[in-house]
């Protein structure tokens, strides 16, 4: 049965959308008016490399069995949808029209699957050790999440690495590292049936007889998506320097021993919260993957381009570590560098 999925965010969100369209589901992307007009006219193009192939394949939404459309936040009819995907970066949810839509989503009681790096606050409330922690400081505007019931919000580790090529139109996405989306289950079994239905449909998709990477994998553990925190603190946020941004590869491999110490410390924080070693990704596997990540992270690119706000998973992990009695000098140093660069933008403006 075809499901109707609403995804907020047409850039990274187009990757999940493409996988859903390939499985025969219908997707609406929420974005700016000009981008919506472009997508409604031309569809989307996601470039992805299949296993054992040297060249990326271009997958066009108009050639897929599912139906794609795009709209602005103000024009969304929530009665059409079975699930909402949250694929914008966290600061974007403070936009007035997005906030209004978020209030409507919360009031409609729709299950929400986040593929943000920054975990929604309601999701963190599902973890007993975090439920009463003071973490709002890490969010651009924590009030965005006040109306959401925790059990209706889950997190999907955004492990696939993708970017919009700057020379291309806004409907093109290039996948650099085609790993899997790893989702924690919802609180309600009816919503989990939907999630596992999407998982099975995506898993069955082939292209010219070949398996297509970037699966949706569903886990019972709430802690599987938190494995991304170690990667973000070791690589993505350390791409931000007091000078020019560096690639994820250079951030990780410039001092591999230091990188492993940061990675291990964040893993230990997750285990203190309740994670099991089986929920986590070994450092060696991450370091190997980082060898192919030759561009700065999206956070570093945003800072370099003058963004006044970015997702602050670095600050979130620092706040959690402090309240657990597990502070880290290196995490603190990363937060200071990010703070300094963002404050430079505020002063300049």
Secondary structure, 3 states (H helix, E strand, C coil): CCCEEEEECCCCHHHHHHHHHHCCCEEEEECCHHHHHHHHHHCCEEEECCCCCCCCEEEEHHHCCCCEEEECHHHCCHHHCCEEEECCCHHHHHCHHHHHHHHHHHHHCCCEEECCCCCCHHHHCCCCCCCCCCCHHHCCCHHHHCCCCHHHEEEEEECCEEECCCCCCCCEEEEEECCCEEEECCCCHHHHHHHHHHHHHHHCCEECCEECCCCEEEECCCCHHHHHHHHHHHHHHHHCCCCCCCCHHHHHHCCHHHHHHHHHHHHHHHHHHCCCHHHCCCHHHHHHHHCCCCCCCHHHHHHHCCCCCCCCHHHHHHHHHHHCCCCCHHHHHHHHHHHHHHHHHHHHC
